[in-house]
Amino acid sequence: MLDKTKMTEAEVSRLVRAIEARTGILGLRVDGVSPWQLVRFEASLALQNLSPRRQNAVRSTILKSLLNGAAQAVRGIRKADYVCKTFDSALRIFDGGRYRDIYFDDILDRKAGGVKISSSDAAGYDEARSKAKIAPVFDDTSIIALSAILGRVAPRYKRHHVFEQIAEAIRLEAGLEGFSSARVSRVYNVFWWRVLLYRLLLARMRAKSVFAADSGQFALMRASEILGIRFTEVQHGVCTNIHPNMLPGDIEPEVRRGLLAPSQFAVYGEHSKDALSGTMLAREERIAKVGATYIDTARSVREREWKPDGPVILTVTAQGVAMEQLGTFLARFLANCGDDVVVNLKLHPAYNGDETYYRTEFDRDPRVKIIGGQSEVGTHRLIAMSHLHLSISSTCHYDALGIGTPTGILALETHESVLDIVGKEGVILINSPEGLADIVAGRHFPNVPDPVRRHFFEAGFADNMVDLIPR
């Protein structure tokens, strides 16, 4: 039996690829699609023994979204040249009494003919959704929920030998008893209905291109592929060649047919592109460097407003994993440092909906400011106004470097996935709370030179993205 508690993301990636080579499960097809590709991410997380604590949208929000989507469909959904698929949790920039989408609002402002569709992916965003600067034309929570129901009550296949082969292979090769053929079947059947519903939506909108900031949008990707629509995935979070949704570049041509991939993968910068070397996307030259709108804004904030004088300001971005480890680390650090420090503990917008643990640990310490995931105080502004950013394995490590703020990697569970940036100017690997206390006491914070900023994030995100929209 595998010792899954000690497997890193890289080890899991090698194991999964070895299993695929031995069993051929990546080459199995149902209706021309690879069911294994649909569950590859979930199986990889299970092998790594990770279960992020996501605070999902409550039932009342989902029900409201269902009714809203139905009403929008009856009223009619207007045509669009391009469609941006986003989520409620992307409404993170508070601007003039309204919330802006960190991925797509700048593009929609810059290029006419586009619209947003959005789904409720986390709790606590009802108010932000009601005050969105650019409202979505369709609430596709209805598609997500309806397909989940139809996949169970009206499955395309109740049983299929491919589902059984996949379940048997991962049970015998990886020891994942929970991945039964019924589980693989359920994922596929929900996917099949979701593809059908998205096809109906996109055909009605007559879209020529689709953008989505999530690597798991297989149904939308497949619907776009069937309709001949260009599908661009926009990087969301840390993504390297060992990410479970990144397929290797050495796949045989006969296996490649039927595997889902975006027409273009829009990444942050040269570092992200380099990190995807050896992947199918790199081999097929589907990667474009575009930057990120929130980094463009935060760079300007740091250049205009940040001052190094005064108390040391640390911004810690939590992720929903290793919660107790992070809490213990910070408690020990605070016990070893003086009063001349401010710790902004910024919780994740989706995975830290319940703030109880951190409130219990730190509410009585005046040095700690706990900032909820749905707070109007933006993560990137906090980072821009800090002496040092801290996290375990967050995309915010890359964000901080792009902004120009040095970043510290806390050597806790999952930190291995961002070790590729160790050695870059502006990056510190922090192995102990006492080591962090020494850095703060001596104010030993490295600089982030301009070449490093540009290496991690291209400038001019909106213009770069507009260039990817077909003329």
Summary of the structure (lengths in Angstrom):
residues: 471
radius of gyration: 22.3
end to end distance: 54.3
largest distance: 66.0
contacts: 1585
relative contact order: 0.12
helix: 46%
strand: 15%
